[in-house]
Amino acid sequence: MIPLPTLGASIPRTHGALAAGFGRWILTIAGWRIEGAFPDVPKMMLIVVPHTSNWDFFVGLMAKFALRLECRFMAKDSLFWWPLGAFLRQMGGIAIDRTAADGVVMGSVRAYRDSSA
């Protein structure tokens, strides 16, 4: 299994040992590892770009499980169709309307401000 960074007490956590073990196992067999450190703060924004493939979401989800992170992510609203939308929201997904008059930036600011995690 991959060694994981130690997370501070201020970082919101979720998921149980089963999800964490599953995430670590998948990352291990896929050849991924998590390196570096997280700031010990209760709320922060992490921007992950550029997207190299549709597998980026899956790898990120496994890292979220492995670290037991309580986190949210933003994705275009067209991905939130049933039943995928229910799963994405359960995992922390926030639908962003990229055609809205105020644009993605203001929608992202609003979603971050309104988020508890």
DOTITI-201363 format. One record per residue (C-alpha): residue in three letters; x, y, z. Coordinates in steps of 0.1 Angstrom, whole numbers, plus 5000, padded with zeros to 4 digits. Example, Ala and Ser with C-alpha at 12.3 -4.5 7.8 and 13.67 -1.06 7.14 Angstrom:
<pts>
Ala512349555078;Ser513749895071;
</pts>
This chain:
<pts>
Met500050005000;Ile501150364994;Pro502250575023;Leu500050875028;Pro500851225041;Thr499751305076;Leu496851535077;Gly496351795104;Ala493451805129;Ser491852105112;Ile491251935079;Pro487651805075;Arg487451425071;Thr484851185059;His484550825046;Gly485450525066;Ala488250275067;Leu486750075039;Ala486650365014;Ala490150475025;Gly491450125020;Phe489750094986;Gly491150424975;Arg494650334986;Trp494449994969;Ile493250134936;Leu495950404936;Thr498550144944;Ile497649904916;Ala497350194892;Gly500850314901;Trp499850644917;Arg501250784949;Ile500351094969;Glu503251324978;Gly503651644996;Ala501851805025;Phe498451975031;Pro498152295050;Asp496352235083;Val493352465076;Pro489652385077;Lys488852535043;Met490952595012;Met490752584974;Leu492752354952;Ile492652404915;Val493552104894;Val494352174858;Pro494852094830;His492651784826;Thr494551534806;Ser491851274803;Asn488451174818;Trp490450944842;Asp491551254862;Phe488251254881;Phe488550884890;Val492150924902;Gly491151234922;Leu488151044937;Met490450764948;Ala492851014964;Lys489851174982;Phe488850824995;Ala492450735005;Leu492951055024;Arg489451055038;Leu489051415027;Glu485751595031;Cys485951804999;Arg483851944971;Phe484551974934;Met483052164906;Ala481952024873;Lys479852144844;Asp476152104850;Ser475551884820;Leu477251594839;Phe474651604866;Trp472051394849;Trp470251114867;Pro471550884882;Leu475151014877;Gly474151354892;Ala473051194925;Phe476351014928;Leu478351324919;Arg476551534946;Gln477051254971;Met480751264964;Gly480851644969;Gly480051764933;Ile478752114927;Ala477152184893;Ile478452494875;Asp476352654847;Arg479052764822;Thr476452954801;Ala475153174830;Ala475453554825;Asp477753594856;Gly480053324843;Val482053044858;Val484253264880;Met481353424900;Gly479553084901;Ser482752934915;Val483153214941;Arg479553174952;Ala479952794955;Tyr483152824975;Arg481653084998;Asp478452885004;Ser480352555010;Ser480852435045;Ala483952235036;
</pts>
